[in-house]
Amino acid sequence: MSRPTDPAPPRPTPVSTGPCVRCRRATTRYGAGASPLCPVCQQARAERLARP
């Protein structure tokens, strides 16, 4: 007689927030609108890139 197989254990989901890679402030790291940079660092980066 065959035994029913156990379903695979659920995979852990990543936490949606984490530290900014630049300043370590909490920011949304996963999902819609996610970025490794916090909004303050994103703005600073945009300003730096916009300079001639």
C-alpha positions, -999 to +999 in steps of 0.1 A: +000+000+000+013+035-008+014+063+016+002+098+007+031+122+003+033+151+027+029+185+010+060+205+008+065+228+038+056+264+031+084+286+019+093+315+041+084+348+026+109+377+028+102+405+052+090+434+031+110+460+051+147+461+058+175+486+062+186+510+034+218+499+019+233+534+023+221+549+056+204+518+073+170+535+077+140+512+075+127+510+039+105+487+017+129+462+002+105+438-015+072+440-034+056+469-053+076+501-051+105+484-034+140+498-035+172+490-016+175+528-009+152+548+014+133+578+000+159+602+014+188+584-002+168+580-035+164+617-036+201+624-029+211+599-056+187+615-081+201+650-073+237+637-076+229+621-110+212+652-123+243+674-119+261+682-151 
